[in-house]
Amino acid sequence: MSYSKSRSRCSFDELLIKLLKLSREASYKKSGFSYEHQNLIYQAAIFSVCAGIEEYSKNFFEDYIFECKKENITFDKIPDNLRSMSLLREQKDLFKHNIFNGDEAKTLNKINMTRSVYDVMKDDCVINNNIRAGTILGTNKYPSIKNLKIVYNRIGIPDIFKELHLKSGTDITSQLKSFLDIREAISHQTPSPLTYNDIKRHLNNLKNIINYLDRVKYTKLLKISGSKCWPS
């Protein structure tokens, strides 16, 4: 089955077009902007597209889980790591409480195997609210290389950058690192001056990254969940 863009990728591409247009217009001499004004616009574009990557991830996983629930698929069609993460999320605080308070009777009562939280372990059980999109991103929303590896491992892709490099034939790690270095410099240091060509290069690199990120997920999730769960 041929690849189809996710809804969240379509929204991200629209954001890139808008930011590139605004940055290009600001670069024109006839715009009347001083160099300082232009640089502030370029910096704002960097921040906006970074937020756009976070929104892309959030919307994608929300859409994916929504489609899975709409199709009433069974848990065997959900990535194993996501099922395990859902169980871990529900049990983590419980075991912390037991360690600190030692209330064994209360802990055993809450672990009770009849609770719906354990449905994620049953292949033939229909997906329910124990699977949540928020489990995938958790506190790893910022699109750093470390966070992306953590997030995509949760849906069964152990090394997302290895997959991206194989699929794209380009050094996506370096492209993303270059962008994040600029973003961090704007946030915490005195950044180097930016030009429209800098913005164009970074936005085109990010379009490339999201393109292949979407395609890797398409290949992985269609194999597990089926085409009806793809949020196109």
C-alpha positions, 0 to 999 in steps of 0.5 A: 500500500502506497504511503499517505501523509498523516494529518499531522504531517499535512499541518506541519507542512502548512506551517513550514510554508507559512514561516518560509513565506514570512521569512522571505518577505522580511528579507526583501529590502522593500520590506522596510525592516532593519537588519535587527527586525529581520533577525528577530523574525528569523529567530521567531521562525526557529521557535515556531517551527520547533513548537510545530515539531512538538505539535506534530508529534502530539497530534500524530499520536492522539490521532493514531490512538483515536483511530485505533479506538474507533476501529475497536482493534484488539491489543495484539494490534498495538505495539508491545512496548506501548502496552508495556509502557501503559502497564508501567505507568499505572503501576509505578506510583503504586510500587513507590507507595509500597516501598515507602509505606510498606502497606502490603495489604493495600498494595495487593488490593490495588494490584488485583488482577481483575482490574482493567489495567491488565487488559493490555496484556490480553491479545484478544481484548479490545483496546480501551482507555488504558492506552493513551496518547500521552503515554507515548510522549510523556515528558519527552515532548521536546524534539531532542535526539535523546527524546526522539529515541525514547519516544519511538522506542515506545512504539517499537522502533528501537533506533529511530535515527538508524531507520531514518538514515536508511530510509532517507539516505541522508544524515538526519541526525546532523540536520536535526542537531544543527537546527537544535543548536541554533534553537538553543543558542537563541534561548540561552546565549547570544546567537549568531546572526541569521539570514533568510538562507539559514532559515530556508535551509533549516526549514527544508531540512525539517521538512525532510526529517518529518517526511521520513519520520512520517514514512517510518511510522507508516511502515511500522504501524500499518504492519502492526495496526492495519491501514484503518488506524493510520491517521490520514 
